[in-house]
Amino acid sequence: MLDTYQVYPRSSRVPSAGMGRKVRVNHPRGEHMANATEAHPMDEVPEEPVPVMQQLLDNPFLLLFLGIAMPTVLYIVWGVMEIVSLPVGK
């Protein structure tokens, strides 16, 4: 059988297929993709929507903002709690 290479998009859920990474795939009929005359149903990868959490974690600027904003807010809240918990002086 002849092997063919297919390039999968990043959003497809193919294991070990990174962005633009070529993966060796056996063609269903053993034909080379250039010689195939008809479209096979297995050749088409259905486009699935990218999950919301993946979209958020793929955004480096959002991660940078969260990495700076979250500790800042937590330390401010912690500081306010410490100030409030101090006993009143006489």
N, C-alpha and C positions, 0 to 999 in steps of 0.2 A: 504494500500500500504506500501511496505517496503521502507525505505529510505536508501540511500547509501552515502558514503563519497567519494569525488574525490579531489585529490590534484592537483591544477593547478600550472603550472610554473609561475615564476615572470613576464615573458614577455607576457603572455596571457592577453587579455583585459577583464577580468572578474571583475565586480565591487566587491569590498570588499574582494578580494582574494589577500592577501599579500604573501610574500615569504614562501612557504611551509605551508600555512594556509589551514586547512580543511574546506570545505564548504559543507553544507548539500544540496544534489541534489536529486530530485525525478527521479527515473529511468523511461524511457518512457513507459515500459510495466509493471512497478511495480515489476520487478524481482530484486533479489539481484544480484550485479555484479558478485559474485562468482558462482552463479547459471546460469548466462546468457551463452547460448551456441553459439550465433552468435553475430557478431559485428554490432552494430546499427550505422547508419550514424551520429546520434546526439552525440555519445560517443566521437568522434574524434574532437579535437579542432584544427583548422587550425593554423599552425605556421605563424604568421605575422612578418615581419621584425620590429625590434625595431627602432623607429624614431631616427634620428641623434641627435636632441636636448636632448632626454632622455638619450642617450649614453653619451653626454657631461656632463649633470648634474648629472649622476650617478658616475662620476669619482671624488673622493674626492681630489686627488692630483692636478688635473686640477683646481678645485675650489679654492684650497689653493693658487696655483700659481697666478690665476687671482685676488684673493683677496689681494695679496701682490703687484703684478705687476701693476695693474690698478691705484691704488692710487699713487704709486711711479711715474709712468709716468705722471699722471695728475699734481702732485705737481711740477715735474721738468718743465713741459711745462708752468705752471702758474708762476713759478719763473723766467723762461727765458722771458716771456712776461712782467713781472714786471721790470726786469732789462733793457729790450729794451725800455720800456716806460719812463724811468727816463730821465729828461732833462740833457743835457750835461753841465757840470760846466765850468765857465769862469776862 
